[in-house]
Amino acid sequence: MLARDVTEKRFTPTRFREGYAMDDVDAFLERIHATLTAYEQGTAVDVLADVDVVNARFQPTKFREGYSQDEVDDFLDEVVAELRRRESAGGR
């Protein structure tokens, strides 16, 4: 996974069923993007760890537009796997 994969990721919007607040998810995706960019540039200092992603929580939405919880959770699982791979490889 590359940083650009994060910026290109799109989630299905939800309405009238529970989703995640778009602003919360978007802000966290910016942190993930910055982390992956740092790894790619070899400057991985003060980056998100896999546990930060595992512990991420977002404001739920129901009667306003949000992102599909399942899609966000599935993508974050991919991010966790990538961060663990990079962490075990010494940040490469």
N, C-alpha and C positions, 0 to 999 in steps of 0.2 A: 504494500500500500504506500502510495506517495502522497505528499501534501496536496497535490492538485486533485487527487481522488476525493478529498474532503470537501474542497470548494465546489466540485462538480456534483456532489451527492444531492439528490432531491428526495424529499419524502412526500407521501400522499397526505394532503390536508384532510383533516377531519372536522366535522361539524355535527352537533347534536349527539355525539358519542365522545367518550373520553379520549383525549389526546394529551400531548405535551405542549406547553406554552412555547410558541415558535421563538420568541426572543430569548428564552432560557437556552433552548437547544442551539440556536444560532451562535450565541455567545460562547457556549462550550465548544462548539465546532471550531470557532476561531482559535481557542486555546489548543485544540488538537492539531489544527493546521500549523500553528506556531511551533508546536513540539516536533512534528514531523519535518518541518522545514529546518529546524535546528539540527535534527539528526542528519538530514541530507547534506547540510553544510558543515557538519563536523563540529558544531558549536553547542552540543546538547548539554547545556548547563541550565539548571532551574526549569526543567521540563516536567510535563505531566508524567506520572508513573501509572502503570497499569491499575494499581489500586485506586488512584484518583478517578479513573474512568468507571471502575466497578462501583464506586461509592457515589457517583454522580446521581443527583436527584433533580427532577424538573417539576415545576408547578403544573398540576393537571388542569385541563380545560374540559368543558363539556358543552356549554352553550355559546362558545366562541370558537373560532377556528384554531386548530392546533395541528401538530404532526402526529401521524400514526405511531402509537406507542410501540407496536410490534416492529415496525420498520426501524425506528430509532434504536430500540434495544438490540435488534439484530446487527445493525451497523456498529454499535458500540462494542458488541462482542467481537467483531472483526478488528476493531481498533485495539482492544485489549490483547488479542492474539498477536497483532503486529508489534505493539509496545513490548510485550514479553519476549518476542523474537529479538527485537533490537536490544533490549536490556541484557539478554543472555549472550548476545554477540558483542557485548561491550560498546554499545552505542553506534554500531556500524549499520 
